[in-house]
């Protein structure tokens, strides 16, 4: 009845729900009607959308044979009509909800029609939400000295995500201001780690032991401590799972549970373990033994590590075996105790965390023993499977949480439930999004979910009701934070549905203060809009002071603007590196000196030029990678960002074969590597199936033989005869075909480019055969394929490498002419004598190194494939066609490029204006064309293309 009294008036309950006559006997069974799809709409919109549980409860009470009596009407909100004081938007909204007054959606200007009592802050992720909330609370306390931390409640849609961040962010010392913060009900929302690991272990026992499931389980701190695994063990196990192509299943017998035939062990954990152990005992060059291919890269020095991994995988296999049979509860006692003692109890207590794990494991063991004892006392002998046992244990181990601690003098941080309805002067709801309302689908055996009835619990409506309680509990201010921009791409997101409903229900302010209802915050705290007042600053209630109180943000902004070049940012694109700052400006990132100090000694060996930090050392591989994959290099090498792995790389099933070009390319490259080291095709066909990663049986063998002839033709077109003896190593033994390495050590003087580097030491090595840089790959021919060989040849010629005077690039014929001979491109630097050739090579190499440094400095609109079809005369505003179209689509499909530039078409890229990175590039109408010319001209001008060769006479398709 108290719920009804605080949620709606007596008239609202009477009008909102339908009641039936009370003529039935009190002893009759009262069956609740089915839940309608919608409630009546002649109510206040928030009451209709968020108050459904209370309305359904009122409907059930109305069906009782006794007339319900309300304890009292809803309490009047502060600032009532008779007081003469102006009522805020929040108070007027609360009164309208209490009165159940119908209201049409408002048409407020969200930038100016607010009074500060209701604030919505849209941010980039949960960390920025907490930073913004901290500043908002400090503003409120600055404006009202009577406001104390104990008057503030922070309610979290996902407390587990917020709790570790609340104290370090909300409670940070900001310019001498400090908010004391207390997470009041963390125990109620966080499962103890040992209990969570126990539940994860029982869940894993019923799974197919997929790659990611096993790795995730073993990486749990509780499990790792119990099995004696350290961080290096887990990293190596993940690398082994990738290299040896683990799919799922312990062994072939384990897979038979899912209907697979016997003997399908490829891609199982048992096969992986056998290969690891074989790698310790056998020489990988000896090939498979008893069908097991030894894993490479391990020796007897890794014996202890391999032993720990073997024990861990054996424990997982034993855990999976538990799910194979049903047992009585008494028979489940020993397997459950083994799970606790082996997988949850640390081997030794070395610190506070492992000591806590041991104590929690003892508690879990007590729960298991008590459950077994209770089953024995009830004489329950019915066989149970692992799922039923897991459910029974989950009921026993559900934590009751802790009571919320109030009036401690701290800002209270809690989930939506414990402080439900408790009044605070400021209530902030953090992390609101549409997933707050998403509910996992009902279980197949949930009969009630098929026809839900009024009064039954519904997670989605209960969460909306918790938001309504938070709204009604706020006395002065309601603050809502949510995601407004994508953290990865910077793309603007729509506000969550519940936030839109809240904004639509707000009445007009009295009086109008011109404050914003919704503020979209910049990505970084050290943004000029956070640190200035007046025009160009962030909209806010208090316009007399900057938004953030953090002095470190002002220092960071001053340092960035003082040390970096500033120029107009591109007009198009929403990449993470082109986010607006101030008056539409962006910045480049200066390169540090000594990118690879390990290859060239310390600064003491580099002369006076190194002391002024203008000498940067680069490897040949750095230059090549920057020109081939510019966006990926910027993310990985300069920013330390790695994009998520493609989850389709390890499918959930063993596929007979999907004609995946990437998988075929990997097999072709593997055969080429085998031939290059002196192997022959027959030996590869015999040993490759044991290495895994291909379909089992005849399908796999047919796959392997399908492209052997094509790979052999590539190998021979590179001038490398194929060995006929399995044990021979002809490239290393036959004179005239030895693979040699030419060391490279060049110092190049660069112009005063935007990256600030004036001198570069280029180091590395160039592999060559008979004086020819050979680059042969199992991939289709494209002009962009010349980059690696051309850079290597230019480096060799620039330092007058003895005998290295040409490059030979061999690729597959285009798909339209796949039956033809391989495509061979030969490069040679033009010039009448060695001095002229070295000068041309040095000039071209200097331009390419400069371009690689620009790529590592900031977002470059460089399309590595399409660049070869773009020049100054191309009309990039028109949709591309032909080869250019396919090349553009291939380039723009790169996730790294999408993240950096945030564009989806060549036309969007053409709309960009010149930025600081384009200074000094060749003249062209648009930056994308300027970058294309800067890449292709140094790779075309020094070479005589094409050069005739013997393969041309036989129709080899050389160009």
N, C-alpha and C positions, 0 to 999 in steps of 0.2 A: 504494500500500500504506500510505503514511503517513496518508492520509485514513481508511482503514479502522481503523488503529490508534488514531486520536484520536477517532473518532466512535462506535465500538461495539467491544465485546470480540469475541474470536474466536468465542465461543459465540453471541453475538448475530447475527453474520454467518451462521453456519451455520444457525441456526434461522429467520432472517428471510427468507431467499430459498431458492427451490427450485433444486437443482443437478441436472445430468444426468450419466449415466455418461460416463467419459472413454475410451470405446472407440474413438473416431474417430481418424483419422490427423491428425498435426499439419499435414499439407498440405491437409486438407479445409477448405472454406470454412465458417466458423461464422457462421450467421445468427442474429441476436438475435431472440428472440420478441417479439410485440407487447406493448406496455405495457398491463398490466391497469389497470382503472379504479381499483382500490384495492390497497394493500399489506396484508400481514397485520396484524391488529390486536392480536396477542398480544405486543406490545412496549410500551415506554414511549410514551405518547400523543404527546409532542413528537418522539420519534425517528420514529414512524410518520408524523406530519404534516409535520415540517420536515426530516427526514433522508432523504427519498426518493432524491436523487441519489447519496448514498453507498451506499445499499442496492442501487440498480440497478448501480452500479459493481462492488459485491461480487458481484452475480449474474453479471455478464459475466466477471469473473475466475474465478468458479467453473466456467465452461464451458470454460476453457482446458485443454488436455491435460496441463498441468503443475500439480501441487499448489501453490497459492500459500502463501507463508510470511509470516506477519505479523512486522514488525520488533520488535514489543513490544506489551504490553498498554497500555491507556489509563493515562495518568499519574494518580496518586492526587491527589484534591483536597486543598486545605488543610484542616486540622482533621479528620484521619481519626479513626476510631473509637478507635484505640489511644492517641492523644495525650491523651485525657482532657478535651480542650477541647470546649466546646459548639459544635456545628456550626450555621451559619446556614441559613436557608431556601435561599439561593442555592447553597451548597455541597452540601446534601442533594439539591437538584434536579439539580445537575450529576452527582453520583454516580449517581442513579437513571437519568439518560440514558446515562451511560457503561456501566452494567450492563444497560441495556435492560430494566429491571424493569417489568413491566406495572403500571399504577396506575389506579384509578378516579378520575374527576373529583372534586376536593376540594370541600368545602362550607364554605369559610372565610368568616368575616365580614370583608368587604373594608374595613371601617372600623377594625377592631381587631386582626385576626389576622395582623399583620405584625411583622417585626423590623428593618425598614429596609434589609435587603440586597437586596430587590427592591421597586422603587417605580414606580408608574404615575401619571403626572400628566396629567389631562385639562384642556385649556385652550381658549381662544378664539383659534384661529389660530396661525400659526407664530411671530409676534412674541412672543406671550405664552408660547409653549412655551420660547423661548430665555430670556426673563426668568425664568421659573420654574426652568429648568435652572441658570441662573447662581446663583440663591439656594440651590438644592439642593447645588450643588458648594461654595459658600461655607460652608454648614452642615457639610458633610463635612470640609472642611479646618479649620474651627473646632474640630470634635470630635476630630480626629486630627492633631496637629502634624507627624507624620511623612509625611503625604500631601502630595505635591508635584504641581505642574501637569503634569509629564511623565508622571505615573502615571494620567492621565485621557485617555480617547479619547471623542470625540463622533462617532458614526456617523450619517450623514444618509440618509434614504430618498430625498430629492431635494436633492442637493448644490447644484445650480444655484440653487434658491430660497433655500437657507440661507446659502451662501457670502457674499453681500453683507451679510448681517445678523450673521454670526457675530462678527466683530471688534468692531463698534460696540456690540453688546448683551452678548455673553458677556465681552468684554474691557473693559467700561465700568468706570470708577472708582466704586465704590459704598461710600461711607462710609470711604474710605481703603483699601479692599480692592480688589485688582486681579488678574484672571486673565490671564496672557499667553496669547494664542490664536494659532494658526497653522493656516491652511487648507492641508493637506499635499498634496492631489492635485487642486487646482482645475483645473489644465491638463488632467487626464485626463477631466474631466467637462464642460468648457466648450469648445465649438467656437469658434475664433477668429472674430470678427465678420465679417471679409471672406469667409471660407469659408462661414459660415452664410448670408450675403447672396447669394453665388454660387449656392448650392444653392436658395435661395428664388427667385432669378431664373429658373433653369431650371424650377422647379416652376410658377412663374407663367406661363411660356411655354406650358405644356400645359393651363392652366386656362381658364375662361370669362371671366376678367377681371371677376369680380364686384366690386361696389362695395367691400366691406370688404377683399377680397384686395388690390386695388390700393392702397387707402389704407394698409393695414398695410405693404405692401412699400415704398412711397415714404417712410414714416415711419421706416424703419430708418436709424440714424445714418450707416451707410456709404453707403447710396443717396442720402440727403438731401445729404450732403457732396459726393458725386460730381456730382449734378445741380444743386447750388447752391441748394437749397431751405432756407429758414429756418422757424422754428416758426410764424410768421404765415402763410407760404405754405400750410403743411399744414392749419392751422385753416381758412383760407378755402376750400381745396379740399374739405375735409369739409363745410363749410356749403354750398358750391355743389352738391356731390353730393346733399345732402339737398333743397335748394330746387329743383333741376332734375330731381329724381327719377331719378337714375341707377340702372339695374338691373344689367346685365351686358353684356359684349361690347364690342369696339372699334367695330365698325360692322356694317352689315347683312351684308356679305360674311363677316366673321368669324363671325357667327351661323350661316351656312349650314353650317359644319362640324358643327353639332349638329342638322341636319335642318330648320332653319327656312327658310321660303321667302324669296326675294330681296325686298329693299326694306323689311324690318322694322328700321328704324333708331331707333325710339322707345326712349328710355332707354339709349342707348349712350354711350360716352365721346366718340366723334366728334361726335355731336349736341351734347353738352355743350360741347365745345371750340368748335364753330361758333357756339353761342349766346353764349359768352363773348366771342369776337372780334367778333361782331355788336354786342354791347353797347357796345364801344368806339367803333364807327364809326357806329352808327345811333341815332336817338332812339327809345327804347322805345315812346313814344306813337304812333309811326308804324305800329305793328303789324308782323306778320311780313313778311319780304321773302324771296321764293323759298322759302317754307315754313319759314323760320328765324325764331323769335321771339327778339329780342335779350334777353339777360339784364340785369336791372335792377341798379342799385347800383354800377356800375362806370363810371369815366371815364378820360380820357387819363392822369390821374395814376397809374392802376393799370396802365399799359402794360407796365412792366418786370415786374411781378408776373405778369400774365397771360401774358407771354412765357415766363417760367420754367415756369409750369404747363403751357403748351402744349408746350414742349420735353420736359418730363417725361412727359406723356401720349403724345407722339410716340415717345419712347424705349420706353415700355411697348408701344405698338402694333408697333414694329419687333421687339421681343423676341417678341411673340406670333406674328409672321410666321415666325420661325425654326422653329416647331413644325409648319409646314404641309407640309414636305417631308422626305424621308429623304436622307441624304448619306453619302458615305464619310468616314472619319475625316480624311482630308486636306482634304476640302471643308468639314468642320466647323471647321477651324482659324480661318478668318477670322471667322465669327460668334461663336465663343467668345472670341477676342481682342477683338472689338468689345464684347462684354458686359463683359469685365474693364475695358477702358479707359474705357467710357462710363458704366457703372452702378456700378463698384466703386472706381475710382481717383479720389481727391478732385481737384477742379479746382486747388486750391492748398493747400499745407500751412501752416496758420495756428496750429496748436497741437499739443500732444503727441499728441492722439487722431488728428487727421488725418494726422500724420506716421506714426503706427503703421498707419493704414489704407493709406497708400501703400506701406509696406514689405510688408504682408501681400498687397496686390494684386500686387506684383511676384512674390511667392512663388507665388501662384495662377497667374499667367501662366507661370511656369516649369513648373508641373505640367501645364498645358495643352500647352505646347510639347513636353514630354517624352512625353506620351501620344500626340501626333500623330507624333512621331519613332518611337516604339516601334511604332505601327501601320504606319508606312511601312516600317520594317525587317522586319516580319513579313509584308510584302506583303498586308496585309488590305485588300481593296477592297469588302467587303460593306457595303451601305448600312445606316445606323443611324438610328433616330429619336432625338428629343431625350431620351426616357426612358432609352434604352440609354446614351446619352452621359452623362447625369446619373449613372447608376449606376456607370459606369466611372470618372468623376471622383471620385465619393464614395469609392470604394475607394482611389484614389490619395491623397486628402486626409485620410483618417482619421488623427486625431492619436493617436500612441502614448502620449500623456500623460507623466507624470513619476513617478518613483519616490517613494513616500511618505517624507518626511523624519521620522525618529523620533529620540527622545532629544535634542531641541533645547531642553528646558526649558520648552516651551510645552504648553498643552492642544492635542492633535492633533484637528483637524476634518477628516473625510474621508467619502467615500461608503462603502457597505457592503463594497466589494470590496478596496481596497488593504490595509487592516489586518485582513483576514480571518484569524482565528485567532491574531493577535498578542495576547499577554496584557497586560492593564492592570488596575490595582487597581479602577478605576471605568470602566465602559463605559456610555455613554449613547447610546440610539438615539432620534433626533429625527425627528418627522414621520411616524410610523407611521400608516397608514390603509389602508383596503381597496383603494385604487387601487394600493398597492404590489404587490398580487398580480394586478391586472388586466393582461392582455396583449392587445395588438392582434391581431385576427384574422389568420389565415394568408392569404397571397396566394393568388389563384386557381390559380396555376401551381405551388404548393408541394405536390408529390406526397407528400413525406414526412409532411406534416401530416395527410394523409387516413388514414394508418395508422401512428401513431407507435410506435416500438419502444424497448425498454429500452436505456438508455445514450445516447439522443439528448438533446440539450440542450432544456431547457424553462425559459423565463424565470420562470414563476410558481414552480416548485419550487426553482429556483436562488436566488430571493430569500428563500424560506423557509429554505433551507439557510444563507444568509448570516446570518439572524437566529439560527439555532441556533449558528453559529460565534461570534457576538457574545455569546450567553448563556454558552458554554463558556469564552470568553476572559476574562470578568470574574472577578477574584479576590476582591474584597470586596463590590462593589455593582453591581447592574444597574439603570439608570434608563431608563424608557421614557416618552416624551411623545407625546401624540396630541391630536387635536381631540375635545373633550368637549361643547362647546356651539357652536351656529351663531353665527358672528360677526355675521350680518345680523339675525337674529331673536332670538338668545339661547336658542333651543330646545335642550333637552338631547338630545345624540346618543348612540346606542349606541356602545359601545367597539368598535374594529376587531376582526375575527375573530381575528387572530393574538394580540392582547392578551388576548382571552377565553380562547384556548387556553393561553396562558402562565399566566394566573391559575388556570385549572382544574387545571393540572398541579402547582401549588405544594404542597409538604407543609406540615403544621402547624409553626409555629415552636417552637424549643426554646431557651430558655424563652419563654413568651408575654410580649411587651413592650407589647402594646396599641397598637402603631404601625399606621397605616393602610397598606393595600396600594394603594388607589386614592384619590387626592385630586382633587376637582373644584375648580378654582381660579376665583376671580371674574374678571370681565372686565378690571378695571383694577388696576394696581399700587397706586394710592392708595385701597385699599379697607380698611375698618376691620378686616376679618378677617385681612388680611396684617400688620397693625401692632399687634395686641394679643395677649395671652396669656390663658390660662384660658378660661372660658365665652364662647362666641361667636366664638372665634378659629378660624383655619384648622387642621384636623387635621395633625399632623406628628410626626416621630420625636422631635425635640428640642422639648419643650413649655416649656422654660424661657425661650425667647427668641422674639420675633416672627419670622414667616416671612421677610419681606424685610429686606435689609440697607440698602436705599436710604433715606437720610434725606430725600431730596426727596419721597418718597411721603408721609412723615409731615407735612411742611410743606404739601403739596398738600391732604391731608385736613383739616388744621387750617384752612387758608384757605377751603376749600369749606364746612365746617361753620360757620365763623364768619361767612361772608358771605351764606349762603343760608338760606331758610326750610326747615324740616324738618317733615314730617308723615307719618302712616302712609301707606304706599303702597297703591294699589288691591289688593284681594284677588285679582283675576283679571287675566290678561293677562301676556304674556311678551315685550313689545316691547323694543327696544334701549334705550328711555328709561325703562323701568320695572323694570330689573334690581334685584334685592335688594341692599341694602348694610347691613351690621350687622344690627340687629334689625328686619328687614323695613321699611326706610325708603327713601324716595326724595326727590329734591330738584328744586326748580325752578331755572331759569336766569335770573338778573336781566338785564333789558334794559339795554344801554348807551345813553347819551345820544347824540342826533344820528344817528339811523338813516340819514338821507339828508342829510348836510351840504351836498351840492352844490346842493340846491334852495332853500336858504333863507339863504345867507350864513354867515359864521363866527359864533362865539359872542359876538364883541364887539358884534354888532348885536341881540342878543337880551335885553339887560337883565340885571338882577340875578338873575332867576329862572334864567337859563341857567348862571350861575356855579356854582350848587349842583348842576348836572347833573340837575335834575328835569324839564327841558323836553325833550321828544322830538318830533322832526319826522317826520310820516308823510305819505305821498301818498295821495290817494283810491284809487289803484290798489292800494296795500298793504292798505287796509282791505277792499276788495272781494275781493281774492284770498284773504285770510285767512279770510273768511266763506264763500267758495265752495270752497276747497281747503285746509282747515286743516292736515292732515297734511303735504301737500307743501310748504306755506309753512314749517312748522317745520323740515323737513329741509333745504330749499334755502336759505332766507333766514337762518336762525339757526345752522344747523349746517354749512352748506356741503356737503351731501350730495346727490348726484344719483344716482338709481337707474339701473341699466343700461337702455339703449335697447332697446325691443322689437325683437328681431331679425326678426320677421315683417314689419316695415315695408318691407323690401326683399327680396321673395321671390326665390328662386333661378331662377325661370322667369318668362317673360312670360305672365301669365295673361290669357286673353281678357276675363274680368271675374269678379270675386268680389263678390257683392252685400254689400259691407262698409259698414255704416252710417257708419263714420268717414270712409271715402273719399267717400261721397255727401255727407256733411256738408261736407267740405272743398270740393267742387265747388260746392255751394250757396252757401257763404260767399263763394267767389270770384266767382260771378255777382252776388251782392248787392253786393259791393264795386265791381264794374264798373258796376252800375246807379247806385249812390250817387254815383259820380264823373261821372255824366252819360252813361255809355254806354248802348247799347241791346242787347237780346237778340241781334239778328241779327249785330251786330258781334262779340259774345262768341262766338257759335257759329262764326263764321268764323275767329277768331284763337286760340281756346282749344286746339284740337288741336296747334298748333305748340309750345305750352308743355310738352307731354309729360305723363306721369302717367296717361294714359288708354289704352285698347286702340286699336290701329291700325285704320284703315279704317272701314267702315260700322258696325262694332260700336261704335266710339268715338263716332261721330256720333249713332247711335241712343241711346246712353247720355246724351249731353249734352242732346238734345232731350226726354228723358223727364221732366224735372222743371222745364223753363223756365217753364211756365205757373204752377206752384206758387210758384216764387221771385218771379215778377212779381207774383203776388197778394199775397205778403208785403210786397213793396216798396210797392205801392199802398196796402195797409192801413195802412202807417205814415204815410200822407199825402204820399207822394212820387210824383208822376206820372212815368211812364216816358217817356224821350226817344224820339223817332222819327227824329231826325237823328243819324247816326253820329258826326259831329264835334262835336256840341253838348255843352255842359256846363250843363244847365238849373238844377241845384241851386245852382250858383254864380252864375248870371246872372239868373234870374227873381226879381223882388221877392217877398218873402213866403215863399220856400223856401230861403233862404240858410242854410247850416250855420255857426253862430257858436259861439264859445268864450267861456264865462264863467269868468274866473279865480277861484280859490277861495283864500282865506287866512283861516283861522279858528283861534282859540286856545281850547281847551276845558279846563275845570278838571275833573279826574277825582277820584273819591274815593280814599282810601288803599287802593288795590287791591293784590292779591298781586304784581303785576308791578313795584311800586315807583315807578310813573310818576304824577305828580300833575298835570302840565300837558302838553298836546299841541298842537303847531302842525300843522294839517291844510292841506296845499297841493295844488294840482293845477288841473285845469280841467274844466268841465262843457260838453259839446257839446249844442246844442239847435237846434231848427228851429221858428221861430215861437213861441218861448217854451215849447216842449215838449221834454223829454228823451226822445229816440227811441231805443229799443233793439229792433232787428229782427234776428233770426237764423234761420238755416235749421236749427232744432232743434225737437223736440216740446215742447209746452207742459207746464209743471210749475210749481207755486207757487214753488219755489226760484229760478225764473228772474227773479224781481223784484229780486234783490239789487243788481245793478249799477245799474239805473235808479233804484231807491229811494234808494241811498246818494248818487247824484249829485243827485237832486231834493232830498233833505234838506240837503245841503251848500249848494245854491243858495238854498233858502228860508231856511236858518239865518242867512245873511249878507245876507238881503233882496235877493237877486239880481233885478235889474229885469226884469220880464216873464216870468221862468221860474217857472211855477206848477203844472206838471203833468208827468207822465211817461207815455209810451205804449210798452207792451211788446207786440211782435207775434211770435207763434210759430206753428209748424205745428199743425194740428189733431192730436189724438191718433191713434195708428195705427188704432184701431177706427173712426174717423170721418175718414179721410184725404181723402175726397172733399169734405168740407165746407170752408167758408171758414176763413181763418186765425183763430186765437184772439187777441183783443185785450184787454189789460188796461190800464186807465188808473188812474193814481194822482194824488191831489191831497191836500195837507195840509189837515186840517180846521182851522177857526178863523174867528171872525167878522171879525177884522181881521188886518193884516199882522204886527202885534206878537205876537199870540197864535200865529199860524202859525209865526213865526220861533222863538218859545220852545219850541213842541212839537217842531219840527224839530231844534232844538239839543239838547233832552233825549234824543230818540231817537238822534241822531247820537253823542252822548256815550256812551250805552250800547253802541252798536255798535263805537265805537273802543276802549272798554274791553275788549270781547269779543275784538276783533282782537289787542290786546296780550296778552291771556291766551293766545290761540292761539299766539302767537310765543314764549311763555315756557316752555311745557312740553306734555306729551302731553294733548290735550283729547279726551274722548269725545264729539265732535260729529259727527253724521251729517248732512251738508248737505241731503240730499233727505228722508230719513226724519224729520228734525226737524219737518217741517210736518205730520206725522201723529201726533206724540207730544205728549202733554200730561200733566198731573199725575195724570189718572185712568186712563191707559193701563196695562195689565198687561203689562209687558215681560218677565215670566218665562214667558209663554206663547208658543208659536211664532206669529210674525206671519202675517197672511193678507191677501189682496187687495192694495190699493195699497201698504200698509205693507210687505208681504213683498217686493214687487218693488223698492221704494225701499231697503230694508235690504240686499238682495242687491247692488244697484247700488253702494251706498256701501262695503260690505265687500269688493267686488271690487277696490277701489283698492289697489294695491300699497303706496303710501306709508302708507295707514292701517294696513295689516297690519303694516308694519315698526314703526310708532310704538306701536300698541296691542297687537299680537300676539293679537287675538281673531278668532274665526271666526263668531260668531253674536251676535244681540241679547241672548240669555240670558246669555252670558259677559260681555257688557258691563254687564248689569244687576247682576252680582254684585260690581262694584267698589264700594269704599267712597269716601267723600268724601276728597279730597286738598286741598292748599293752593290749587289753582286754582279750587275750587268755592266758596271763601269769598265771600259777597256775591251769589251767583247766586240766582235765584228758587227758592222752596221747591218741592220735588218729591221723590218717594220715592227716586229713584236719580240719580246724576250725569248719566247720559245724558239723562234727562228735564229736569234743571235746565239743561243746556246748550241743549237744544232750545227751552225757553221763553225763555232769554236771547237766542237768535237771532231767534225768530219774533215775540215781543211788540213789539220796537221797529220791526219791519217791518210790523206790522198796526195798532197802536194809533193812529199819527198820521194814517193815511189813511182816506178814505171809500171803502170797497170794497164793491161795485163802483160805478163812475160810469157813467151811461148815456152812450151815444155813438151817432152816426149808424149805425154798423155793426150795432148791435143790432137795429135795425128791419128790416134785411135778412137776419137770421138769421146774423149773423157769429159767434155763439158767444161774445160777450164775457162776462166774469165779473167 
